[in-house]
Amino acid sequence: MIVHVRLFARARDLAATDTLHVELPDRATVADLRRQLAVVCPALAGLLERSALAVDNEFADDAQAVSANAEIAVLPPVSGGEPL
């Protein structure tokens, strides 16, 4: 199956795009998706370990299944702001 993954913040910058299309086997999990994203876009490899993934607008753990029509987003950790 092919899934469409939206990238935000630093992930978008590293990939130089806001969407990636990733081929996964049936019954793939979020962990499988993380691994395949690193293959498709090696620049994301280090960031993916620290990023949250959302499936259908809900944060997903690595064991969650991914379906072909799922809305998937990579949400890198946020930093910055003004010190207190």
C-alpha positions in Angstrom: 0.0 0.0 0.0 1.1 3.6 -0.5 0.6 6.1 2.3 0.9 9.8 2.2 2.8 11.5 5.0 2.6 15.2 5.8 5.8 16.7 7.2 6.0 19.7 9.5 8.6 22.1 10.8 12.2 20.7 10.8 11.0 17.5 9.0 9.7 19.5 6.1 12.9 21.5 6.0 15.1 18.4 5.9 13.0 16.6 3.3 12.6 19.8 1.2 8.9 18.9 0.7 5.8 18.9 2.8 4.6 15.4 1.7 6.2 12.0 1.1 4.6 9.0 -0.4 5.8 5.7 1.2 5.2 2.1 0.2 4.4 -0.2 3.1 3.3 -3.8 3.3 -0.2 -4.6 4.4 -0.6 -4.6 8.2 2.3 -2.2 8.6 2.7 -0.4 11.9 3.9 3.1 12.8 7.3 1.6 13.6 7.4 0.1 10.1 6.5 3.5 8.7 9.3 5.2 10.7 11.9 2.8 9.3 10.6 3.2 5.7 10.6 7.0 6.0 14.3 6.9 6.9 14.9 4.8 3.8 12.9 7.0 1.5 14.4 10.2 3.0 17.7 9.5 4.8 17.9 13.1 6.0 15.0 12.4 8.3 16.6 9.4 10.0 17.8 11.1 13.2 14.8 13.3 13.6 12.3 10.5 13.2 13.5 8.9 16.5 12.4 12.0 18.4 9.3 12.9 16.4 5.7 12.1 17.2 3.6 10.6 14.5 -0.1 11.2 14.3 -2.5 8.9 12.5 -5.9 10.3 11.8 -5.3 13.3 14.0 -4.3 11.3 17.1 -0.8 10.7 18.4 0.1 7.1 17.6 2.5 4.7 19.3 4.8 2.5 17.3 2.6 -0.6 17.6 -0.4 1.1 16.0 -1.5 -0.2 12.6 -1.4 2.1 9.5 -4.1 1.9 6.9 -3.8 3.0 3.2 -6.3 5.9 3.6 -5.0 7.1 7.0 -4.0 10.8 7.4 -0.4 10.7 8.7 1.7 13.5 10.0 5.3 13.7 11.3 5.5 16.2 14.2 9.1 17.0 15.2 9.9 18.2 18.7 9.4 22.0 19.2 12.1 24.2 20.6 12.8 27.9 20.8 10.8 30.7 22.2 11.8 33.4 24.6 13.5 32.5 27.9 11.6 33.3 31.1 
